[in-house]
Amino acid sequence: MGSNLKNLTTCFTGFALAGASVALAVDLPDPVYTYCETEQERLTVPRTGEGNNDAFMYSEIVTAPTEFAECFYITGKLQKDCIWDRQPKCCLIRYSKPLTAFDETGRNIGLVEEVLDIEDVFNLGTTIWPVLDDQTLRIGVTSVFDCFDGTLNGLFSNGLHDDTGEVTLSLDPNDGDSEVYTFRFEEGREALRLAFIFPIAATVEIECDDFLGTKEVCYDVDFYWVEGLEPRELYCISQVGGKDYDCEATDTVLGWFDKNGNRQGGDLGLADGPLAGNVLEYPELCVIADDMGHVRFAISGTGDEDFNGLLDGEQEDFFEFLEDEGYIPDDNNVIKGENWVPGASTKTNPSEDLIRLSREDFDDYPDVACPPEHGICGCYTLKVYLNEHDDAEGDDDDDFGGGGLAARADMSGDGFVDAVDLAMLLSFWGPVQ
């Protein structure tokens, strides 16, 4: 489980202070732990727990460094996963070379292209078409609904063809190099024209594959099991940085778990980033290490407080749909959605964990055919620190030891917010891109 845990050797950083003639040298703490599910790992490692930490049973083990056990950092990423996409109904049209056309009076009215062939079956296999006498092949690709009138314009009757999804066009000439072109119907109005030159070939075998398409989703969850802490002591896990793909603060939620994977602590075991005006503040979760010095927690996108990757307010209908259609077992003895597997992705070797919906289900259940993802993808930096309580000083959030914003900005834990803390924070923005 800990194969992806990397000990990053941090460097000596110099900072020029405004109005000063000297540079402040900062010796950064070692180590900073970085965890990120790389695409290569997810391509080569089956879902046995190695290569992802999307569920409690696959928690990433983090051992608190002896020298920095009172304050260390974890950087990670809620990455983009991929699920199977809807399968559009592909149609191919073969055209002639452009020909000069004349009206009944003999007046030149421009160039036209004659439709030579139409392949409009719902599950297109392969077809063989001859190249033209100029060694070109001119084809159109669209939805089958766009082909009924013999034209290629993105329309079906009085509206759009309304097909979405990915299509891969493969052209294999009887002599010469093959061509592959992949594109997507994004808005249900696309119609594509293509022309190829095959200098040697006489015929080309064409396949329009609509069975390979995937689309990105943001429903990653990261579970961590931190060991090596002081038993029965108070600790805080505070997000101190992280940007999403829109360069906004990564909007996350933190949850505290017991050794059996149950979220504990009630409202105190959950921390969501509040909005201060229109500015998102990062969450902070304060917990107690157990008698073994362990703390287990998860980070997910806001709206996913049961940490299964889905929006809590919308997942019930999705689970009911999956059970009614037989995609996951319908067991009255378990909580609805118990058999949902978080984090399954086409980036891993496809398995029974990755649900592929039928074309009919996409058509019949458009509102629930795709997982209601929490929708947050981005990097995060977590500060794990001992939250010592000082009876003499009290618990004023403005004090450095009280768990407020000042304490969270005190990266070095020395009781002051200064250039050292700024240098440390900036040093953590490199490991995860």
KOLKE-822273 format. One record per residue: y, x, z of N, C-alpha, C in turn. Coordinates in steps of 0.02 Angstrom, whole numbers, padded with zeros to 5 digits, always signed. Example, Ala and Ser with C-alpha at 12.3 -4.5 7.8 and 13.67 -1.06 7.14 Angstrom:
2
-00284+00660+00390-00225+00615+00390-00165+00660+00390/-00112+00642+00354-00053+00684+00357+00002+00645+00394/
This chain:
433
-00060+00041+00000+00000+00000+00000+00063+00042+00000/+00055+00104+00023+00115+00145+00028+00124+00193-00030/+00087+00183-00087+00090+00231-00141+00158+00235-00174/+00197+00181-00168+00262+00181-00201+00318+00204-00155/+00300+00225-00095+00351+00247-00047+00372+00318-00065/+00436+00327-00079+00459+00392-00101+00509+00421-00051/+00499+00484-00035+00545+00519+00010+00596+00554-00034/+00656+00527-00034+00709+00556-00076+00744+00612-00038/+00746+00671-00067+00782+00727-00037+00855+00720-00054/+00895+00708-00004+00966+00697-00016+01003+00763-00020/+01061+00762-00050+01097+00824-00065+01158+00833-00021/+01186+00892-00026+01247+00910+00011+01306+00883-00029/+01346+00839+00003+01399+00804-00033+01467+00824-00006/+01513+00839-00050+01581+00856-00030+01628+00800-00045/+01675+00786-00001+01724+00733-00011+01794+00762-00001/+01838+00752-00049+01908+00774-00042+01946+00720-00005/+01977+00739+00050+02014+00691+00090+02086+00687+00065/+02111+00625+00059+02179+00615+00035+02228+00649+00083/+02274+00689+00054+02325+00723+00094+02300+00783+00130/+02238+00805+00117+02211+00863+00152+02193+00916+00100/+02189+00977+00123+02176+01033+00076+02105+01058+00083/+02064+01024+00124+01995+01046+00133+01948+00990+00114/+01886+01006+00101+01835+00957+00085+01789+00949+00145/+01769+00887+00157+01723+00873+00212+01651+00877+00187/+01611+00921+00216+01541+00927+00195+01499+00879+00237/+01456+00840+00202+01415+00790+00236+01342+00805+00224/+01306+00819+00276+01234+00831+00271+01200+00763+00281/+01175+00734+00227+01149+00665+00229+01081+00662+00262/+01065+00604+00291+01001+00598+00326+00942+00600+00278/+00887+00626+00302+00827+00632+00263+00770+00606+00307/+00731+00556+00286+00731+00529+00218+00766+00461+00212/+00779+00443+00150+00795+00374+00132+00735+00349+00093/+00709+00292+00112+00649+00265+00079+00670+00219+00021/+00638+00229-00036+00652+00188-00094+00588+00155-00117/+00594+00089-00128+00536+00053-00154+00559+00012-00214/+00526+00020-00270+00542-00019-00329+00479-00026-00372/+00463-00087-00391+00405-00099-00433+00423-00081-00505/+00400-00022-00527+00417-00001-00595+00375-00039-00645/+00401-00044-00706+00365-00080-00758+00299-00047-00774/+00296+00020-00772+00235+00055-00787+00182+00040-00735/+00201+00037-00671+00153+00020-00619+00126-00050-00629/+00170-00096-00646+00148-00165-00653+00106-00174-00717/+00113-00129-00765+00072-00132-00825+00002-00106-00813/-00005-00057-00768-00069-00022-00761-00107-00039-00698/-00075-00069-00649-00108-00082-00585-00121-00157-00578/-00184-00177-00572-00199-00248-00560-00168-00271-00494/-00163-00337-00485-00131-00363-00425-00179-00358-00365/-00189-00297-00342-00229-00286-00283-00186-00267-00223/-00121-00270-00232-00075-00251-00179-00041-00186-00193/-00073-00143-00233-00043-00080-00251+00002-00090-00312/+00065-00074-00306+00110-00083-00362+00158-00140-00353/+00149-00182-00302+00198-00234-00288+00192-00254-00215/+00245-00284-00187+00242-00308-00118+00270-00379-00115/+00245-00422-00159+00272-00489-00168+00248-00539-00115/+00196-00521-00078+00170-00565-00026+00156-00525+00037/+00149-00560+00093+00142-00526+00157+00081-00480+00158/+00026-00502+00128-00035-00461+00129-00027-00395+00091/+00025-00390+00049+00037-00329+00011+00100-00293+00037/+00118-00303+00100+00180-00274+00127+00182-00199+00117/+00240-00174+00099+00250-00102+00092+00258-00071+00161/+00217-00020+00175+00219+00013+00240+00274+00065+00240/+00319+00061+00288+00374+00108+00296+00368+00137+00367/+00360+00203+00372+00357+00235+00437+00425+00263+00454/+00452+00241+00511+00518+00265+00532+00516+00341+00542/+00562+00378+00512+00562+00450+00520+00577+00469+00592/+00541+00518+00618+00548+00537+00689+00620+00557+00705/+00651+00597+00662+00718+00622+00676+00771+00568+00671/+00757+00517+00630+00808+00466+00617+00782+00396+00633/+00737+00391+00682+00706+00327+00697+00756+00275+00721/+00813+00297+00748+00863+00249+00772+00909+00224+00717/+00905+00255+00659+00948+00232+00603+00924+00264+00539/+00894+00224+00495+00874+00249+00429+00882+00193+00378/+00865+00207+00315+00883+00162+00261+00824+00150+00215/+00823+00090+00187+00773+00071+00137+00812+00044+00077/+00799+00072+00018+00829+00045-00042+00775+00015-00085/+00790-00039-00118+00741-00074-00160+00775-00117-00211/+00735-00159-00243+00761-00199-00298+00721-00263-00305/+00756-00319-00309+00725-00381-00330+00726-00380-00407/+00669-00361-00437+00668-00348-00508+00654-00412-00547/+00664-00407-00612+00649-00463-00656+00575-00463-00674/+00543-00520-00665+00475-00529-00687+00474-00568-00752/+00416-00576-00782+00409-00613-00844+00353-00664-00837/+00364-00724-00863+00313-00776-00865+00302-00797-00938/+00247-00831-00951+00234-00856-01018+00287-00907-01038/+00310-00902-01099+00361-00947-01124+00329-01005-01161/+00371-01054-01177+00351-01110-01219+00332-01084-01288/+00284-01117-01321+00261-01097-01387+00294-01142-01440/+00339-01114-01480+00369-01155-01533+00318-01169-01588/+00331-01219-01627+00286-01239-01682+00313-01208-01746/+00280-01156-01770+00307-01113-01823+00296-01143-01892/+00345-01133-01936+00340-01153-02006+00366-01097-02050/+00330-01083-02106+00350-01031-02154+00365-01062-02221/+00416-01035-02254+00434-01057-02321+00440-00995-02365/+00410-00999-02426+00416-00944-02474+00463-00966-02529/+00512-00921-02545+00563-00936-02595+00555-00892-02656/+00582-00917-02712+00586-00878-02773+00647-00832-02769/+00654-00790-02820+00717-00752-02826+00774-00801-02840/+00835-00782-02821+00892-00825-02838+00898-00832-02914/+00907-00894-02936+00912-00909-03007+00979-00942-03021/+01007-00929-03079+01069-00962-03099+01054-01034-03118/+01093-01081-03089+01082-01152-03102+01140-01181-03142/+01124-01232-03183+01174-01265-03224+01168-01341-03213/+01224-01375-03216+01222-01448-03211+01206-01478-03280/+01207-01546-03285+01188-01579-03347+01235-01565-03404/+01295-01542-03388+01343-01525-03441+01338-01453-03463/+01294-01415-03429+01287-01344-03445+01333-01299-03407/+01369-01326-03358+01415-01286-03318+01377-01247-03265/+01394-01183-03257+01362-01140-03207+01383-01163-03137/+01333-01182-03096+01349-01206-03028+01326-01157-02975/+01308-01096-02993+01291-01045-02944+01217-01029-02942/+01197-00995-02887+01128-00973-02879+01090-01020-02834/+01027-01032-02850+00983-01073-02809+00917-01036-02801/+00881-01054-02749+00814-01025-02737+00764-01083-02734/+00712-01076-02773+00660-01127-02776+00611-01116-02718/+00591-01171-02686+00539-01167-02634+00471-01165-02669/+00435-01109-02658+00370-01100-02690+00312-01123-02648/+00316-01113-02581+00262-01132-02536+00292-01151-02469/+00257-01196-02433+00274-01213-02364+00210-01214-02323/+00209-01177-02269+00153-01180-02221+00181-01210-02157/+00160-01271-02142+00191-01307-02085+00139-01333-02036/+00083-01297-02029+00033-01317-01980+00056-01299-01910/+00031-01336-01860+00055-01327-01791+00030-01261-01762/-00031-01242-01778-00058-01179-01754-00075-01135-01814/-00023-01103-01840-00030-01066-01902-00074-01005-01891/-00125-00998-01934-00166-00938-01933-00135-00886-01979/-00172-00864-02028-00145-00816-02076-00144-00848-02145/-00096-00827-02184-00091-00850-02254-00077-00790-02297/-00098-00792-02360-00087-00737-02406-00042-00762-02463/+00014-00727-02471+00062-00745-02523+00072-00685-02569/+00081-00698-02634+00095-00643-02681+00168-00622-02676/+00180-00559-02690+00249-00536-02695+00277-00558-02763/+00343-00561-02769+00373-00579-02832+00370-00521-02881/+00390-00534-02943+00385-00481-02993+00433-00423-02981/+00482-00433-02936+00526-00377-02918+00503-00342-02854/+00440-00356-02835+00407-00327-02775+00441-00348-02709/+00473-00405-02709+00503-00432-02648+00463-00492-02624/+00470-00505-02559+00444-00566-02528+00501-00597-02490/+00520-00658-02508+00577-00692-02478+00551-00753-02441/+00560-00753-02375+00531-00806-02335+00582-00833-02285/+00569-00893-02262+00607-00924-02208+00561-00940-02151/+00586-00935-02089+00547-00951-02029+00586-00999-01987/+00555-01054-01968+00589-01104-01928+00537-01145-01891/+00559-01198-01857+00513-01244-01824+00480-01290-01875/+00421-01313-01859+00386-01359-01904+00427-01423-01915/+00468-01442-01864+00507-01503-01871+00564-01495-01923/+00580-01432-01939+00633-01418-01987+00606-01417-02058/+00540-01422-02067+00510-01414-02133+00493-01480-02167/+00497-01535-02131+00474-01598-02160+00515-01618-02222/+00579-01599-02224+00621-01618-02282+00624-01563-02334/+00585-01509-02325+00582-01456-02375+00642-01410-02374/+00685-01415-02324+00743-01371-02318+00738-01331-02253/+00775-01277-02250+00777-01235-02191+00850-01232-02167/+00865-01274-02116+00935-01276-02092+00940-01288-02017/+00884-01285-01980+00886-01295-01908+00886-01366-01886/+00882-01414-01933+00889-01485-01916+00824-01523-01927/+00813-01575-01887+00758-01621-01895+00787-01691-01896/+00780-01724-01953+00809-01791-01961+00884-01788-01947/+00908-01823-01895+00979-01824-01880+00999-01779-01821/+00954-01735-01800+00969-01692-01743+00940-01623-01753/+00944-01582-01700+00917-01514-01701+00841-01517-01698/+00809-01464-01723+00735-01463-01718+00712-01456-01646/+00753-01427-01601+00742-01428-01528+00681-01389-01506/+00657-01343-01546+00602-01298-01525+00632-01235-01496/+00603-01211-01442+00623-01148-01411+00562-01104-01400/+00574-01039-01393+00520-00992-01380+00520-00935-01429/+00473-00889-01419+00469-00827-01457+00418-00832-01513/+00435-00803-01570+00390-00800-01628+00384-00728-01651/+00323-00706-01664+00311-00639-01692+00282-00647-01762/+00317-00620-01810+00296-00624-01880+00266-00558-01900/+00203-00558-01921+00168-00497-01943+00153-00502-02018/+00172-00451-02055+00160-00449-02127+00119-00387-02143/+00060-00398-02171+00013-00343-02185-00002-00343-02260/+00030-00298-02298+00018-00296-02370-00049-00267-02387/-00076-00285-02444-00140-00257-02464-00135-00183-02480/-00073-00158-02489-00061-00087-02498+00009-00071-02472/+00014-00023-02428+00080-00007-02400+00082-00019-02325/+00141-00008-02295+00150-00012-02223+00161-00084-02201/+00136-00100-02140+00144-00167-02111+00215-00174-02082/+00236-00236-02074+00301-00253-02045+00289-00302-01989/+00326-00294-01933+00324-00341-01878+00395-00359-01858/+00408-00424-01850+00475-00446-01831+00467-00499-01778/+00502-00490-01722+00499-00537-01666+00568-00566-01653/+00572-00631-01643+00635-00663-01629+00623-00725-01586/+00677-00755-01563+00671-00813-01518+00712-00872-01545/+00684-00931-01535+00723-00992-01540+00755-01003-01472/+00819-00989-01466+00853-00993-01402+00881-01063-01387/+00909-01095-01438+00946-01157-01427+00916-01216-01465/+00859-01206-01497+00827-01261-01533+00862-01279-01598/+00898-01232-01628+00932-01244-01691+00924-01186-01740/+00884-01137-01721+00879-01076-01761+00835-01086-01824/+00855-01055-01878+00816-01052-01939+00831-00984-01970/+00780-00946-01985+00787-00875-02003+00767-00864-02076/+00806-00822-02111+00789-00801-02179+00775-00726-02178/+00721-00706-02212+00701-00635-02213+00681-00616-02284/+00694-00554-02301+00672-00527-02366+00641-00458-02355/+00585-00447-02386+00549-00383-02379+00535-00355-02448/+00533-00288-02453+00515-00254-02515+00449-00218-02503/+00400-00233-02546+00335-00200-02543+00323-00168-02612/+00342-00105-02620+00343-00074-02687+00275-00071-02721/+00221-00070-02681+00155-00060-02710+00113-00124-02707/+00121-00162-02654+00076-00218-02640+00081-00273-02692/+00025-00308-02701+00023-00368-02743+00023-00431-02701/-00008-00426-02642-00010-00484-02596+00005-00460-02525/+00026-00507-02483+00042-00493-02413+00010-00546-02369/-00027-00524-02319-00056-00570-02270-00005-00581-02214/+00012-00643-02199+00065-00659-02152+00036-00700-02095/+00056-00681-02034+00036-00719-01974+00099-00734-01933/+00106-00796-01915+00162-00818-01873+00133-00834-01804/+00141-00787-01757+00109-00792-01692+00160-00819-01641/+00145-00877-01613+00189-00907-01563+00156-00906-01493/+00106-00862-01485+00067-00863-01423+00082-00804-01377/+00130-00762-01396+00142-00700-01358+00207-00702-01318/+00248-00753-01328+00315-00752-01299+00317-00756-01224/+00363-00717-01195+00376-00720-01123+00451-00727-01112/+00470-00746-01052+00540-00747-01035+00548-00722-00963/+00607-00695-00950+00620-00664-00885+00635-00717-00832/+00611-00704-00771+00628-00746-00713+00645-00700-00655/+00685-00726-00610+00703-00690-00549+00672-00726-00490/+00609-00708-00474+00577-00738-00415+00539-00685-00374/+00566-00624-00377+00536-00569-00339+00551-00577-00264/+00503-00559-00223+00511-00555-00150+00481-00488-00128/+00514-00454-00082+00489-00390-00057+00474-00396+00018/+00412-00380+00036+00390-00380+00106+00383-00308+00131/+00406-00296+00191+00403-00229+00222+00371-00234+00292/+00334-00182+00307+00302-00175+00373+00325-00107+00400/+00374-00108+00445+00402-00046+00472+00365-00027+00536/+00342+00034+00540+00307+00059+00599+00343+00121+00625/+00324+00142+00686+00354+00202+00715+00418+00189+00753/+00432+00125+00770+00491+00108+00809+00474+00107+00884/+00525+00101+00926+00514+00096+00998+00489+00027+01015/+00431+00022+01048+00405-00044+01065+00453-00085+01108/+00457-00150+01093+00496-00199+01132+00570-00183+01134/+00595-00146+01084+00667-00133+01080+00698-00176+01026/+00764-00187+01033+00801-00227+00985+00820-00184+00925/+00808-00211+00865+00827-00178+00803+00862-00228+00758/+00905-00202+00715+00937-00243+00664+00922-00216+00595/+00909-00261+00548+00901-00244+00478+00962-00273+00443/+01005-00229+00420+01069-00251+00393+01076-00228+00320/+01088-00275+00275+01101-00255+00206+01172-00228+00202/+01177-00166+00179+01243-00133+00176+01266-00119+00105/+01226-00138+00055+01246-00127-00014+01197-00160-00061/+01216-00162-00125+01174-00189-00177+01212-00234-00225/+01202-00222-00290+01233-00261-00342+01180-00293-00387/+01197-00353-00412+01152-00385-00460+01171-00366-00531/+01142-00400-00580+01154-00381-00650+01223-00402-00674/+01258-00442-00636+01326-00461-00652+01377-00420-00611/+01353-00367-00578+01394-00324-00536+01425-00362-00478/+01392-00415-00456+01412-00450-00395+01365-00429-00339/+01385-00445-00277+01342-00429-00220+01275-00466-00226/+01220-00430-00219+01154-00461-00223+01146-00510-00166/+01138-00573-00183+01140-00629-00135+01070-00640-00106/+01057-00613-00047+00990-00611-00020+00983-00649+00046/+00920-00658+00066+00903-00687+00131+00849-00643+00161/+00852-00632+00228+00804-00590+00264+00764-00634+00312/+00700-00620+00319+00657-00658+00364+00612-00613+00406/+00599-00634+00468+00559-00596+00516+00490-00627+00521/+00437-00585+00520+00368-00610+00519+00327-00579+00575/+00277-00617+00598+00230-00590+00647+00172-00555+00610/+00124-00530+00648+00070-00490+00618+00023-00531+00575/+00026-00598+00581-00017-00641+00541+00019-00669+00480/+00081-00648+00470+00117-00670+00411+00155-00734+00420/+00163-00757+00482+00202-00818+00495+00274-00799+00511/+00321-00835+00481+00391-00820+00497+00404-00841+00569/+00437-00798+00607+00447-00810+00678+00521-00807+00696/+00535-00827+00757+00603-00822+00783+00646-00882+00770/+00619-00934+00737+00659-00993+00723+00721-00975+00682/+00778-01004+00700+00840-00989+00665+00860-00915+00673/+00839-00884+00729+00856-00814+00740+00814-00767+00696/+00760-00793+00668+00716-00752+00626+00734-00757+00552/+00793-00785+00537+00815-00793+00469+00888-00775+00464/+00906-00736+00413+00976-00716+00404+00994-00722+00330/+01045-00762+00316+01068-00772+00248+01140-00746+00243/+01158-00719+00185+01225-00692+00176+01276-00748+00172/+01322-00755+00220+01372-00809+00217+01428-00793+00168/+01463-00844+00148+01523-00836+00107+01584-00836+00152/+01625-00784+00145+01689-00781+00180+01743-00791+00127/+01767-00853+00121+01809-00870+00064+01765-00873+00003/+01781-00832-00047+01739-00826-00107+01701-00760-00109/+01700-00724-00053+01668-00659-00050+01604-00664-00010/+01549-00640-00040+01485-00642-00007+01479-00585+00043/+01460-00601+00105+01444-00549+00154+01368-00539+00155/+01348-00477+00160+01276-00462+00162+01246-00487+00227/+01181-00507+00227+01149-00532+00288+01128-00475+00335/+01122-00493+00398+01097-00448+00449+01048-00486+00493/+00988-00458+00502+00935-00489+00541+00919-00445+00601/+00929-00471+00661+00916-00433+00722+00852-00459+00755/+00804-00414+00768+00736-00432+00789+00714-00387+00846/+00652-00397+00869+00623-00357+00922+00559-00324+00895/+00553-00260+00903+00491-00225+00884+00435-00248+00931/+00375-00257+00904+00320-00280+00946+00294-00223+00990/+00240-00237+01027+00215-00187+01074+00185-00126+01041/+00176-00128+00975+00153-00070+00938+00211-00033+00903/+00272-00058+00913+00329-00028+00879+00334-00047+00806/+00311-00107+00789+00311-00130+00720+00361-00187+00710/+00392-00189+00652+00434-00245+00631+00415-00263+00560/+00403-00327+00548+00384-00351+00481+00438-00398+00456/+00462-00386+00396+00515-00430+00370+00509-00434+00294/+00544-00482+00266+00546-00492+00194+00617-00503+00171/+00631-00486+00108+00696-00499+00078+00685-00536+00013/+00724-00589+00003+00718-00630-00057+00788-00654-00077/+00791-00694-00130+00854-00722-00151+00873-00782-00110/+00938-00794-00102+00962-00851-00063+00931-00916-00090/+00912-00960-00044+00881-01023-00063+00806-01021-00055/+00777-00962-00042+00705-00955-00034+00690-00935+00038/+00692-00983+00083+00683-00967+00153+00611-00969+00175/+00565-00987+00131+00494-00978+00147+00464-00919+00109/+00505-00882+00073+00489-00817+00043+00428-00820-00003/+00429-00869-00048+00378-00873-00100+00408-00866-00170/+00472-00848-00173+00504-00835-00237+00537-00895-00269/+00529-00955-00240+00554-01016-00270+00608-01048-00227/+00651-01088-00259+00701-01125-00222+00668-01180-00181/+00680-01179-00116+00646-01225-00071+00660-01298-00089/+00720-01314-00111+00738-01383-00124+00708-01411-00187/+00679-01368-00230+00652-01392-00294+00578-01377-00304/+00547-01341-00259+00479-01318-00270+00427-01373-00260/+00443-01426-00222+00393-01478-00207+00369-01511-00271/+00415-01530-00316+00395-01562-00378+00355-01515-00422/+00372-01451-00420+00335-01401-00460+00264-01394-00435/+00255-01390-00368+00188-01384-00340+00147-01447-00356/+00178-01505-00351+00142-01567-00365+00119-01569-00438/+00164-01546-00483+00146-01542-00554+00087-01495-00564/+00088-01435-00534+00034-01387-00543-00032-01414-00517/-00030-01449-00462-00092-01477-00434-00117-01536-00475/-00072-01580-00497-00092-01638-00537-00122-01617-00603/-00096-01563-00633-00120-01541-00698-00177-01490-00692/-00199-01474-00630-00257-01432-00620-00244-01357-00625/-00180-01335-00623-00166-01264-00627-00180-01228-00561/-00171-01261-00506-00190-01234-00441-00230-01288-00405/-00276-01269-00360-00318-01318-00326-00276-01369-00287/-00297-01431-00289-00266-01484-00251-00309-01495-00189/-00290-01465-00134-00328-01467-00072-00287-01503-00019/-00311-01561+00002-00274-01600+00052-00272-01566+00120/-00313-01514+00130-00315-01482+00195-00266-01424+00202/-00229-01410+00149-00181-01355+00152-00112-01381+00135/-00062-01343+00154+00007-01360+00138+00016-01358+00063/+00053-01406+00036+00065-01408-00036+00098-01342-00057/+00070-01313-00110+00095-01249-00134+00061-01189-00102/+00012-01201-00058-00022-01146-00025-00055-01098-00075/-00078-01126-00131-00114-01086-00180-00068-01054-00232/-00003-01063-00225+00044-01030-00270+00044-00955-00255/+00041-00913-00308+00040-00840-00300+00108-00813-00318/+00146-00787-00270+00213-00760-00286+00209-00697-00328/+00257-00689-00371+00267-00626-00406+00221-00612-00465/+00178-00660-00485+00136-00647-00542+00179-00638-00604/+00162-00590-00647+00206-00572-00703+00165-00547-00762/+00189-00560-00822+00156-00532-00881+00164-00456-00884/+00206-00428-00841+00212-00355-00837+00149-00324-00807/+00110-00363-00772+00046-00339-00747-00007-00361-00797/-00068-00335-00788-00123-00359-00829-00133-00433-00817/-00131-00476-00870-00137-00548-00859-00201-00564-00821/-00195-00610-00774-00252-00629-00733-00246-00702-00717/-00292-00727-00677-00290-00797-00658-00230-00814-00616/-00196-00762-00588-00136-00774-00548-00077-00798-00590/-00076-00779-00654-00020-00794-00697-00034-00859-00735/+00002-00911-00718-00010-00978-00746+00020-00981-00816/-00021-01003-00864+00004-01015-00932-00001-01090-00945/+00057-01122-00953+00058-01194-00964+00042-01209-01037/+00013-01267-01048-00001-01288-01116+00063-01311-01151/+00061-01312-01217+00119-01336-01256+00134-01409-01237/+00082-01449-01225+00092-01519-01208+00129-01526-01141/+00113-01482-01093+00146-01487-01028+00220-01468-01033/+00236-01420-01076+00306-01404-01087+00342-01464-01117/+00309-01500-01162+00340-01557-01194+00346-01617-01147/+00293-01628-01107+00289-01689-01066+00326-01681-01000/+00333-01619-00974+00364-01609-00908+00419-01555-00912/+00470-01567-00952+00521-01514-00961+00558-01497-00896/+00562-01543-00849+00600-01529-00788+00562-01486-00738/+00496-01484-00743+00457-01445-00694+00410-01395-00728/+00417-01385-00792+00371-01342-00828+00380-01269-00813/+00438-01249-00786+00450-01180-00769+00463-01174-00694/+00442-01119-00662+00453-01112-00590+00527-01116-00572/+00544-01152-00519+00614-01154-00496+00631-01090-00459/+00642-01036-00496+00653-00970-00468+00715-00969-00424/+00716-00924-00374+00776-00918-00333+00834-00888-00373/+00819-00851-00427+00870-00832-00475+00909-00769-00458/+00888-00730-00408+00926-00670-00388+00887-00608-00408/+00917-00567-00451+00888-00502-00468+00942-00449-00456/+00924-00396-00422+00973-00343-00410+00948-00294-00358/+00987-00242-00346+00970-00190-00298+00995-00208-00228/+00967-00175-00178+00990-00184-00109+00978-00119-00071/+01021-00107-00021+01012-00052+00027+01012-00083+00096/+00959-00070+00134+00951-00098+00201+00958-00042+00252/+00997-00054+00304+01003-00008+00360+00961-00036+00417/+00914+00004+00442+00872-00015+00499+00895+00027+00558/+00920-00006+00610+00948+00034+00665+00933+00002+00732/+00930+00046+00783+00920+00024+00852+00982-00012+00876/+00975-00073+00901+01032-00113+00922+01035-00113+00998/+01059-00056+01025+01062-00048+01097+01114-00094+01127/+01097-00124+01183+01142-00170+01218+01175-00133+01277/+01240-00138+01279+01278-00105+01332+01311-00158+01375/+01284-00168+01436+01311-00220+01480+01383-00206+01499/+01401-00141+01506+01468-00125+01528+01520-00142+01475/+01502-00131+01412+01550-00142+01358+01549-00213+01331/+01495-00250+01344+01491-00318+01319+01467-00319+01247/+01470-00378+01216+01443-00389+01149+01496-00410+01100/+01557-00385+01108+01610-00403+01062+01593-00377+00992/+01593-00422+00943+01576-00402+00875+01623-00351+00846/+01683-00343+00877+01729-00293+00852+01711-00223+00877/+01667-00220+00928+01645-00155+00953+01592-00127+00907/+01586-00060+00906+01537-00029+00862+01466-00045+00882/+01453-00057+00946+01384-00068+00967+01365-00141+00970/+01408-00187+00949+01394-00257+00958+01362-00292+00900/+01346-00257+00847+01311-00289+00791+01357-00322+00742/+01423-00311+00745+01470-00342+00698+01478-00300+00636/+01531-00316+00597+01542-00281+00534+01553-00206+00544/+01588-00188+00598+01601-00117+00611+01536-00079+00620/+01490-00108+00659+01426-00075+00671+01387-00068+00606/+01392-00117+00563+01355-00114+00500+01384-00061+00454/+01448-00048+00459+01479+00003+00417+01471+00073+00445/+01449+00078+00507+01439+00143+00539+01372+00171+00516/+01371+00201+00455+01308+00222+00425+01274+00278+00464/+01313+00322+00493+01284+00379+00528+01265+00363+00600/+01288+00306+00627+01272+00287+00695+01307+00328+00748/+01364+00359+00730+01398+00401+00779+01453+00363+00817/+01460+00297+00803+01510+00257+00838+01577+00254+00804/+01583+00286+00745+01647+00286+00709+01634+00268+00636/+01682+00235+00605+01679+00221+00533+01729+00269+00500/+01702+00318+00463+01745+00370+00435+01718+00393+00368/+01745+00449+00343+01725+00474+00277+01652+00494+00274/+01622+00513+00330+01551+00528+00331+01511+00467+00311/+01530+00409+00340+01494+00347+00323+01504+00329+00250/+01564+00339+00224+01577+00324+00154+01535+00368+00109/+01530+00433+00124+01490+00478+00084+01416+00458+00085/+01393+00439+00144+01323+00418+00149+01310+00356+00108/+01355+00307+00113+01345+00245+00076+01343+00257+00002/+01390+00298-00023+01392+00311-00095+01330+00348-00118/+01300+00388-00074+01241+00425-00094+01181+00381-00107/+01183+00319-00081+01126+00275-00088+01129+00233-00152/+01178+00244-00194+01185+00203-00254+01151+00234-00315/+01112+00287-00305+01080+00318-00362+01008+00301-00374/+00966+00295-00320+00894+00292-00331+00870+00233-00373/+00901+00174-00366+00877+00114-00400+00927+00093-00451/+00908+00093-00515+00955+00074-00568+00940+00003-00591/
